[in-house]
Amino acid sequence: MERNPTQQRQAYLWRLRTALHRQLSGLAYGLRPQQPAEGLEYIPIAADARRSFFQRGVPLEVDVWNTFKGKRERYYDVLSEQTADAELILLQEFRHDPLLEMSHRRIFAGRDADMAVSFYTRPNYEAPTGVCTVSAVRSLKTLFLLSRYQEPVTKTPKMAICTYYPIDRPDCPPDEALLVLNSHGINFRLRRPFLDQMLQFEAQLRHHVGPIILVGDFNTWEQGRVRILEAVAHSIGLKHIAFPQGVKSVRGHQLDRVYARGGDAVQQRVVVDPGASDHSMLSFKFIIR
């Protein structure tokens, strides 16, 4: 049967995406290091979540923020005020400083909080820094993705947390759960290490059946990185969620991004407060279909 123009266009786009994905995969896996970076450490910050599952059709608040290691004066105030009602808090450059430990536990009360450490702050190596995922629902399982390349000067890897949350019932199968990937993209390297990290994410998300939320500071500061991330997102059916003005950008390219599938994002807003961080907080409601 002869295809109509719409079917022909759809088939062409599918072939194009498939070819691009194969080229990207071959390039990245041919150039990746033989040995992964070392130093992964997991820190449970809080285990207070009282809910056992998310519900379809019920909006859940999601907040995404690069905290700039909590260095600025209004960090604690903004984190406390803006995330008070959030079901998911997804933080990058999160520093669990001993001076803030009790404050963090107080903010995250009634929720679970898990951290994957990228490095420890000098001089005493007592302040772990990495990505932190906070949730009002207990997870089914949590995985950590350590970038195979390191930043060139600090020799530190980038981290991501992949968390699975049950939907509608506590015994929801993991492959049908809400999968949330909270990431920090490798920064001071050329495109090849960035590509490799994005393909790590793609491999983790590729076979998941249920809804997905992919967020983070991807360090997409140039068009090539944006294209790589968009190609990976499209290959697994993720849609880019747009936000109002105020998202941190470099030369017109937004660094902080949200992608999702299997639900609807509504009420997107941007919290801009230079006194709290050099990045704005992205907040939205997600309704699982």
Secondary structure as UniProt FT lines:
FT   HELIX           5..31
FT   STRAND          41..47
FT   TURN            56..57
FT   STRAND          60..66
FT   HELIX           68..70
FT   TURN            73..74
FT   HELIX           75..82
FT   TURN            83..85
FT   STRAND          88..95
FT   HELIX           98..100
FT   HELIX           101..107
FT   TURN            108..110
FT   STRAND          112..121
FT   TURN            122..125
FT   STRAND          127..135
FT   STRAND          141..150
FT   TURN            152..154
FT   STRAND          157..165
FT   TURN            170..171
FT   HELIX           174..176
FT   STRAND          178..184
FT   HELIX           191..205
FT   TURN            206..207
FT   STRAND          212..217
FT   HELIX           223..235
FT   TURN            236..237
FT   STRAND          239..240
FT   TURN            245..246
FT   STRAND          249..250
FT   TURN            251..252
FT   STRAND          253..254
FT   STRAND          256..261
FT   STRAND          263..271
FT   TURN            274..276
FT   STRAND          281..288
//
